[in-house]
């Protein structure tokens, strides 16, 4: 879901000045989220609607996942459409607005004050998404190349805007009751649109471009990708309709069946790309990225359990809901980012530092810009922290939760060290 490889013409990539601030902000947000997770560990033994839990969720969803995707897509979209980014100014604007709005919004959740600070944060985030959509739409419209991957990305950006707009409405609903029901009633809709409409749709659309590219695989199947695209959007639209008209829960199985089928087809696509790869050796970054593709199955199993529980008893276990949310943001999404960051960021910085020297003499390989020992240590801490924290949720034990979150803090710290090492790289004499 990120950027190009060194063999793609650099004239189609965006200036590093646009992209790198997003990466750095996302790295800091990841560290902040793990610290908040440690401080909010007690909240994961209770109901999922807790101020500190909301703060952690939005730090991960906006500061970590969304910011790095926004930055990376400014680099990737020109490659996909074989054109140029419409406006660097709009890209800068989307960064500044989100960078200012996210901490205000997270602070409002953390202290559970949905007043002016939180609302201001929400408005700034929404304006950031609007800037991004305009830039994306103009870039695609001005290109001669149209393909399914670009359609995935643009559609995902529309769902992102809808998710952010609904989220802002829920903020105002906390204090003004501008909607028919309480904000808590609409939270499942807000979360589902963000997870499936923004993250899943974008990851599948871009991942099916990058995974074959990084594996050097000859596999390509646009027809299958269009099937996945229509299944995901049918799932989302039907979910919205069923939710709006308060259709009995049993009918939601139609929406979820389409979702599960789309993910299954995506996994088939990844497997075929892997099987038809030309390069037999797979590096550590791609192993983690491929693992993340498989990891989506775990929260989907939990989602199926939640749906079944709701249909039978009209309520779902808080531990199930918390585990689902945690595995989406700290599991599936984070695993993708941890893997793809070190496939993409080194190339962006390499291009920044060596693009004028590459034709004159020997330069380091992009993969040499980060510390591989740190990366392996980060992966070990990450997988251990993920499993231990999940165990803490299941057994409702604060000490286990603290242990798991401590390991995730170590993960984020090492990640930041490696990101800073790459960003601060200077040309060797």
GIHU-V861623 format. One line per field, one symbol per residue. phi: phi as a letter, one per 30 degrees, with the letter a starting at -180 (. if undefined). psi: psi as a letter, one per 30 degrees, with the letter a starting at -180 (. if undefined). burial: 1 if it has 9 or more other C-alpha atoms within 8 Angstrom, else 0. A space follows every 10 residues. Layout:
BEGIN
phi=???
psi=???
burial=???
END
This chain:
BEGIN
phi=.bcdcedced dccdeddddd eddddddddd dddddddddc eeddcbdddb edddddeddd dcdcddddde ddddddeedd chbcddbddd dddddddddd dddddddddd chbcdddddd dddddddddd dddddddddd ddcdccbddd dedddddddd dddddddddd ddddcchcce bddddceede dddddddcdd ddddddddcd dddddhcdda beeddddded ddddeddddd ddddchdeee dddddddddd dddedddded dddddcdddd dcdddddddd dddddddddd dddddddddd dcciabdddd dddedddddc cedddddddd edcceeddde dddcddcddc adbddedddc dddddddedd dddddddddd ddddchcddd dddddddddd edddededdd eddcdcddd
psi=gballfgkkf fgllkffeee eeeeeeeeee eeeeeeeefg eefggalfik eeeeeeefee eeedeeeeee eeffeeeeee fhalkekeee eeeeeeeeee eeeeeeeeee fhjhbeeeee eeeeeeeeee eeeeeeeeee egkfkkleee eeeeeeeeee eeeeeeeeee eefeffifle lleeefeeee eeeeeeedee eeeeeeefee eeeffhkgkk ieeeeeeeee eeeeeeeeee eeeeghkkfe fffeeeeeee eeeeeeeeee eeeeegkeje kkleeeeeee eeeeffeefe eeeeeeeeee fefglkkeee eeeeeefeef deeeeeeeef egfeeeeeee eeegffffff akllkefffl jeeeeeeeee eeeeeeeeee eeeefhjeee eeeeeeeeee eeeeeeeeee eeegklkk.
burial=1111100000 0111010111 1111111111 1111111101 1011100100 1111111111 1111111111 1111111111 1111110001 1111111111 1111111111 0001001111 1111111111 1110111111 0010010111 1111111111 1111111111 1111001000 0110010011 1111111111 1111111111 1111111110 0001111110 1111110111 0110000000 1101111111 1110111011 0111011000 0000111111 1110110011 0110111011 1000010111 1111111111 1111111111 1111111111 1011000100 0000001011 0001111110 1101111111 1111011101 1111111111 1111110111 110010000
END
